[in-house]
Amino acid sequence: MAIKRLNPRRCIGCHLQSNTGPLRALQRDTPKTDSTEQTAQVVNALFLDLQCIFPAWKQSFPTDQLLQRAKTQWIKGFIENQITTERQVQRGLHKARQSVSPYFPSLGQFIGWCEGEFEWVYT
């Protein structure tokens, strides 16, 4: 099965799929492939979305080096917590948009937002 090319300008939820999403590929011990490059694009898109939602994001990531390290940790955190579907990430983004805080959420907080039952209808 071929993996579709990702458009980095689209939100992360547009790229993840139920059991074949790019994050799923990182769960196997494989060398860097197109899938891991796609995962990087997905995480970059997620961070762009979160930076738009949380205007004080620079407080958390004052340098590009810290931002890149955070993205690496978020990928690891998603894998460790089985956050691998579009639906989970969309749930997290939905909760992020409801947040009254201007500050970037912690990885654990975002994972918590991704987990659990839907409280809204996804169409």
C-alpha positions, 0 to 999 in steps of 0.5 A: 500500500502506497503512503500518500504524500503529505501537504505540510500546509494542511493541519495534522488531522488531515494527514493522520489515518486510523491505522496507517498514519505516519506516526504509526510507522515510527512504532517499528524499528526501521531506518529513516524512510519516507514515513518518518519524513512524513511524520516530521511534516505532520508534527511541523503542521501540528506545531504551526496550528498550536502556535496560532492557537497559543500566541505566547508560544515563544515563552516555551520555545525561545530558540529554534533549537528548543523548538526542534527538541520539543518536536522530537519529544512530542513524537516520542510522547505520541508513540509512547501514548498511542496517539496515532490517529487523526481523530485523537489529534483533532480532539487535542486541537479541539481542546486546545482551541477551547483553552483560555491560556495563551501559553503552549500546552505541555506534551502531557496536557496535549496527550490528555486532550487527545485521549478519552471519549469524544465530547463533540461530533467530528464531521 
